[in-house]
């Protein structure tokens, strides 16, 4: 064999070995992925208000799973930025495996556009107790997504009445308990005093709180043919804002972009109607030294003639898997953790109401809040704030538009209801 032939054989041998080595390496990568030896890295998105407790949940999950790592990404929810950017991620093919869903309307939108993984078989195989989420979740699933589980809830919402104990003590008035909306309005008048910068408002009803609470408590909704309960509710708001002058007016709140929780924390407001998230926000500010307020909570006031405690809310926040995720099984493990008892207990530890209801999550919540009135959340019946139909966001929008015109005192109540009915009909016919 001459030198030239020997060199050619050597070159061919090295080339074959390299090719075989390359094939072997590629197969190893594929096999390691299928056997789970390669860590699945999940990109999870939620909004910034949730970062405090979601970071704890993500850290706990990562510590318990050597084969999965969740990366937490947060987006501001101001001016609907979160929903807009999530939709852009979904349609633009951005790397996103799991994401939180803010409200039933967004859940319906993502499901209808085939942007969520159907979790039904996985939920069944995992023997998950969906009954722990309460009847509202099944009602939403049946009506909005045809009985398909496209996401699981991890937070629920309820409204209550928060009050500043110091202001009640100074007025020598007993702390509020269950009362009617009319009794609430009368009490707010008693607690209103002062002028200008020294003004103390008896109550505060935020301008962005658009749900007609009293109407919903009486069994009505903005989808009904008879809108008398909604008209009565708007008339009640006009009373507390303008007739009684016991609440900062709708015009002033809008004009000044008032910080509602700051008004309560600094002692300008005696009573605050708001959602359960208020607990977490107040306690966080107290812990950081940003606020010093002695507060408690009472049941949401009731319409006249309604006897048993009824609040408004229901499961409100969900977690789902992007249809394009390459790690759907790993993603479901994280979804189970967040929406199950472990995640629920960690949410409750932050004074936030978890969707998963059990003795354990209830105990965690009551211990975390440390206030006597928080047990009300588990005693009251909850009616759904937003009806589970695909067009509910649009119906809410046109209701808010007419509500604004009425509370800005630009049109009367009869015209408000009439114009809303026309606009609603147009939305529902689309």
Beta strands, then each sheet from edge to edge (+ up, - down):
strand 1: 40-47
strand 2: 68-75
strand 3: 98-102
strand 4: 152-164
strand 5: 201-205
strand 6: 269-275
strand 7: 295-298
strand 8: 310-321
strand 9: 381-384
sheet 1: 2+ 1+ 3+ 8- 4+ 6- 5-
sheet 2: 2+ 1+ 3+ 8- 9-
sheet 3: 2+ 1+ 3+ 8- 4+ 7-
end
